[in-house]
């Protein structure tokens, strides 16, 4: 199923923007993800965790809080209390259109938010925090200098994580309401705490406060060597893997029925592919009549590294077709071919033998394909299989003269 664009209203009637990652198979449960302070739904860690959970059968809604990302509203008019209202609005959206969330996941201040709002969502069975403070008041130290300025003026500009935000005194004053851990002790839901011992933004002592205040069932997982934002993709994938295994004990065993809306997924004709934007950077959703993929670019190039880059997809097409063609031939001829591995690499090299090279430097694209064949094969069979590899349909397409007709429509 596709990644679904979700739009719903906050308490003030402003539109909040979200993305719902849907599993391709049966849906075990729905989860609601609250991102870190001043981040957005497109935060790489949030995106990776949501995608990894969707691969494991858990649909995940992540959204931009009011005034952040693609959501409407003025951030300076928001506070922690309004964040909680946004979470409730997101939960209502899920319940109305799909199913009520059974899992709440919060990263950093988002973790404090899901702890604070969980009791207002009776159908939630489990709460998961990642690098979270025990209470929202913990973040007051970020505004120590600004608070003094706010004694004499209505608002100030603050710099957080390299971004500039305007806040009002009510923003800081609101944090005072959330300086107790009593709500954690009254949670009455399963709790899983992820925290790194080397987190320099939120001390691991905060995880200790959460764990001490919570009643059983509660669990703690140390994210060794991870930074606060889980910048290393391996850390976010590890969180998703452990989270899904842990949560399975607290989720219903029967698949969640899906409230389908055919308008949410475009019709894809056989032999066609549709590519849709997932963000305003490089993340793209690729749809076929029955399947979906995500393509992206590496973080170093400005992407979120959530999927294959375009050239990797090209190599994958050739490699897959090569392997399938070899298997089809071997099975038909009853050749003892036990296993096939195809490795491909793309590069551009100077075309030394091209005409006119003395006038201008010409480069050609080169795909290097290395094939490993395992089995009881004769030299004659290996030679024939190499010939067959060069006859795979995608290989022929790439070597043919290709015409691309492009049309622009409304």
C-alpha positions, 0 to 999 in steps of 0.5 A: 500500500502507498504512503498516504498524505494525511491532512487534519485540523488542529484545535484552532482549525488549522491544517496539520500535515502528516504522512501515513506509512502503510504496510504492504501486507496485513496491518498488525496495528496503527502507531502515532509518532511524535517528532523531536522538538522543532523537528518535523515529520521528515526528520530522517530518524522518524522517517526511517523508524516509520518505514521500518515498522511499516515493513513489519506490519505496523502502520505509522502516522508521523505529522508536523506539529502546528507551525512546523514543516508543512503544517499551518499555524504560527510556531510562536503561538504554540506550546507544549499544551498545544502539542498535546492537542495536536497529538489528540487530533492526529489520533482522532484522524487515525480512528476516524479514517483507519483505526485508533492507534495502539502504539504511541512513539515519541522522540525527544520532547515528543517522548515527553508528549506521548507520556503526557497524552497517553491517558487520554487515549484509552485504546493505546496499549503501549508507549515508546520513548526515544531519548526523551526527558521525563517532563517537558519542563526539562527543556526550560534550560534551553531558553534561560537567556531568552526568559530574562529577555521576555521579562521586558518584551512580548517575544524573542528570537531563539536559535535551536539546532541551527534554526531561528524561532520566535517564542513568547513568554507563554511558551516557557510558562506553559512548561511549568505545568509539566514538571511532575512525573505523577502521570508516568506512574499512573500510565497503566500501559506498557512502556519501552524506553530507548536512550543512549548513555552518550546523549548530549542533549537529553541526559540518560538520567532522564530515562532513569527518572521515567523508569523509576516513576513507571509501573510494570510492565516497563523495559529499558534498551540502551542505544550504545554510541547513538547520538540524540537524533539517531543520525546513524541509520543503523540506530534507527533500524535497530530501534524499529526492530526491537520496538516491533518485537517488544510491541508484539506482546501488547498488540492484538493478534488479528490483523486490523481491518483497513478502511479503504479509500480507492481515491487514496491510491492512484490507478496504475496500469499494467506495464506502467509506474507512477512516481510521487513526491513524499517530501520537497527534497528527494524522497519519492514513492514508486507505485506499480499495480500491486507494489510500492518502493521508496527512492531517495538520495544519500544524506550527504546529497541532501536526501534522507537515505530512505531508499534506492537512488535512481542509478541503484534502481537502474542497476537493480533492474538489470541485475534482477532481469539477468538473474531471472533470465539465467534461472529460467534458462537453467530450469528449462535445460535442467542445468545444475545451477544452485545459486546466482549472484549478480553484482553491478557497478555504474561509472562514466569513463572517457570514450577513447575510441569515439569519433571526434574525441580530439575535439571534445572530451566525451564520456560514456556510461559503463555498467560493469556486471559480475556474475557468480554461478554456483553448481555442478557446471561444465565449462560449456554450460558456463559459457552458454549461461554467459551468452544467455545473461547478455540476452536478458530483456533489460540488457537488450533495452539498455543497448538499444536506441531508446526514445523517451517521449515526455508529455506535460499535463495539467 
